[in-house]
């Protein structure tokens, strides 16, 4: 009888390990199912574990910043970036610039080329507005529009303190 009880005690860790694996599996399934809310969820998880998160994020639809079917900023786009730059100058952290989606109204450019050129144009404008180039980091170009239907969306966010 004691041999069976001893064996059960030794295998108790396997149940705890299986519970942990199932919890992790459930977390990643929820994360994948969250779609466009994934970045926010990951930022909250990162913050809970002591990681750096974006302290301020600004999001624009590319159609409001650029001339139609171009990677040239409109006057309204330059003004919007100037307003954002004023708030980013005071911080000392890195500034991440990212893009999600493509412009469905494009005619002249390949979707990758137009999205990447617009992302670069925002980075150049932030630099021209007085932000140090070593603070700017172009993070990604995600073509997945998902359910947003917004076309290309450009995000600028200040992250933590400088390394």
N, C-alpha and C positions, 0 to 999 in steps of 0.2 A: 504494500500500500504506500509506503514512504517513497518508493522508487517512482511511482506514478505522480505523486504530489511534487516530488523534486523535478521531474521532467516538465510538469505544467508550469512550475515557477520559472524554469530556465527559458521556456518558450514565450513567456509573457511579453517580452520585448517585441516579439514579432507582431503582436496585436497593436501595440503602440505605434510601431513603424508603419503598419498598414493604414492606421488612422491618419498618420501624418501624410502619407502618400495620397490618400483619398482627399484630404483637405487641400493639398497643393493642386491636385488634378481639378477639383471643383473651382479653385481660385482662377486657374488658367482658362478654364472653360468660360467662366463669367467674364474674364478679361477679354477673351476673343469675341464673345457675343456682344460686348458693349459697343463695338464699332467705333464711331467717331468720338465717343466719350472716353476712349482708351487713354489719351494723353493726360486728361485730368485725373483719371483714376490712378495712373502710374505716378503722377506727381504727388498725389496724396499718400500713396504707399511709400514712395521715396522719402517723403517728409517724416512719416512715422518711424522710419528706420534711420533717421538722422541725416539723410542725404540733402543735397542742395536742390532747391526747387526754384522755378521762375518766380521772381517777386512781383513782376508786372508783365502782363502779356497784352499786346494790342493786336487785333485781328482786322484785316481789311479784305474786302472782295477786290480782286485785281481789277475788275471792270470799273471800280470807282477811282482807282489810282492812275490808270493808263489810258492813252488814246486807244480807240477801238482797233483790235487786231495788230497792236504794236507793243513794243517794249519801251516806249517813250512815255515818261511821266507827264500827266496833264498838270495844269497850274493848280487844280484842286488837289491832285495827288501830292505835289510838292508841299503844299500848305499842310496837308494832313501829316506828312512825314515830319515837317518842321515842328508841328505841335507835339508830336511824340518825342522828337529829339530833345526838346527842352526838358522833358521829364527824365530822360535817360542820362543826360549829362551829369547830374548830381551823383549818381551811383558810380561805383567803381568796378562793378562786376562785368563779366562777359555778357555780350548781347548776342543771342541766338536768333537767326533769321531762317525761317522755314516756309515751305509752300506745300499746299495740298490741293490736288485737283488740276484740271486743265480748263482752258477757255473753250466752251463749246462753239462759240461764234467765230473761231479763227478760220481764216481762208488762205492766208499767204504762207504761214509758217507751220512746220511740224509741231505737234503739241508739246513735245519735250523741249524743242528749241525755244519756243515762245515762253513757256513756264520758267525755264532756266534763265533766259535773258531778263525776264521781269524780276526774278529773284536777285540777279546781279545788279539790276538797275536800282532796286531798293537799297542794297548794300552800298553802292556808290553814292547814292543820295544821302544816306546816313553819314557817310564819311565826309561828304561835301558840307554837311550841316555842322560839322565840328566834332564828331565822335572819332576817337582814335581807332585806327585800322586794326591794331592788335586786340581790341575789345570785340570786334565784329567776327562772328563765325556763322557761315552758311551751313546749316545743319542738314537739310534734306529736301528732296523734291519727291513728294508722294503724289502719284497720279490718280489715286483712288478717290473718286468723287463721293462714293458711298451714297447715302440717302440725302445728303445735304442739298444737292441741286444748286449750289452756289457758284459753280464754276471754280476757277482758281482762287484760293484764299491764301493770303500771305500773313504770317505771324511774326511779330518782333517781340522778344521777351528778354528781360534782364535777368541773369541767373547769378545769384550769390555774390561772393566777393572774388576778386582776381586770384589766380593761382600763383 
